[in-house]
């Protein structure tokens, strides 16, 4: 996998998204079946809301890295992030976030 693509994937934090998605799906499933919704309504809501949730999490996590790049340089724990190391440029990350928005 090319270094830039790997760095963009790192900024997207797939593990964090998986945790959020797991918690949200559990909550949604438990609450959806306590109402009078049909199974089709539940599935339709899931089909539309899961991609929106994933993209929203990705944008928030990437935006956090983008906005805190200067602070990350100063901290030992975050000094290995792609923006700090120079693997990605701020413009590339900004373009990536804009593509996720649309």
C-alpha positions as CSV (number, residue, x, y, z in Angstrom):
1,X,0.0,0.0,0.0
2,X,1.4,3.4,-0.9
3,X,2.6,5.5,2.0
4,X,0.1,8.4,1.4
5,X,-2.8,6.0,1.2
6,X,-1.7,4.3,4.3
7,X,-1.3,7.7,6.1
8,X,-4.9,8.7,5.0
9,X,-6.2,5.5,6.3
10,X,-4.3,6.1,9.6
11,X,-6.0,9.6,9.9
12,X,-9.4,8.0,9.4
13,X,-8.8,5.8,12.5
14,X,-10.7,2.6,11.4
15,X,-10.5,1.1,14.9
16,X,-12.2,4.2,16.5
17,X,-14.9,4.1,13.8
18,X,-15.5,0.4,14.5
19,X,-15.9,1.1,18.2
20,X,-18.4,3.9,17.6
21,X,-20.3,1.9,15.0
22,X,-20.5,-1.1,17.3
23,X,-21.9,1.0,20.2
24,X,-24.3,2.9,18.0
25,X,-25.6,-0.3,16.3
26,X,-26.2,-1.9,19.6
27,X,-28.1,1.1,20.9
28,X,-30.1,1.5,17.7
29,X,-31.0,-2.1,17.5
30,X,-32.2,-2.3,21.1
31,X,-34.2,0.9,20.8
32,X,-35.7,0.2,17.4
33,X,-37.2,-3.0,18.4
34,X,-38.8,-1.4,21.4
35,X,-41.0,0.7,19.1
36,X,-43.7,-0.2,16.6
37,X,-41.3,0.1,13.6
38,X,-41.4,-2.7,11.0
39,X,-38.2,-4.6,10.2
40,X,-38.1,-2.8,6.8
41,X,-38.1,0.6,8.5
42,X,-35.3,-0.5,10.8
43,X,-33.2,-1.8,7.9
44,X,-33.9,1.2,5.7
45,X,-32.7,3.5,8.6
46,X,-29.6,1.4,9.0
47,X,-28.8,1.5,5.3
48,X,-28.8,5.3,5.3
49,X,-27.5,6.0,8.7
50,X,-24.5,3.7,8.9
51,X,-22.6,5.3,6.0
52,X,-23.4,8.8,7.3
53,X,-22.1,7.8,10.7
54,X,-18.9,6.4,9.3
55,X,-18.2,9.4,7.1
56,X,-19.0,11.8,10.0
57,X,-16.6,10.0,12.3
58,X,-13.9,10.0,9.6
59,X,-14.3,13.7,9.0
60,X,-14.2,14.5,12.7
61,X,-11.0,12.4,13.3
62,X,-9.2,13.8,10.2
63,X,-10.2,17.4,11.1
64,X,-8.8,16.9,14.6
65,X,-5.5,15.8,13.1
66,X,-5.6,18.7,10.7
67,X,-6.3,21.4,13.3
68,X,-3.9,20.1,15.9
69,X,-0.9,19.4,13.6
70,X,1.2,22.2,15.3
71,X,0.4,20.9,18.8
72,X,1.1,17.3,17.8
73,X,4.7,18.3,16.9
74,X,5.3,19.2,20.6
75,X,3.8,16.0,22.2
76,X,5.8,12.8,22.3
77,X,2.7,10.6,22.0
78,X,1.4,12.4,18.8
79,X,4.8,13.1,17.2
80,X,4.5,10.1,14.8
81,X,1.3,11.2,13.0
82,X,1.5,11.6,9.2
83,X,1.1,15.4,9.2
84,X,3.8,15.8,11.7
85,X,6.2,13.5,9.9
86,X,5.6,15.2,6.6
87,X,4.1,12.2,4.9
88,X,1.0,14.2,4.2
89,X,0.7,17.9,3.6
90,X,-2.1,20.1,5.0
91,X,-3.5,20.7,1.5
92,X,-3.8,17.0,0.8
93,X,-5.6,16.4,4.1
94,X,-7.9,19.3,3.4
95,X,-8.7,17.9,0.0
96,X,-9.4,14.5,1.5
97,X,-11.9,15.9,4.0
98,X,-13.6,17.9,1.3
99,X,-14.0,14.8,-0.8
100,X,-15.6,13.0,2.2
101,X,-18.0,15.9,2.7
102,X,-19.3,15.6,-0.9
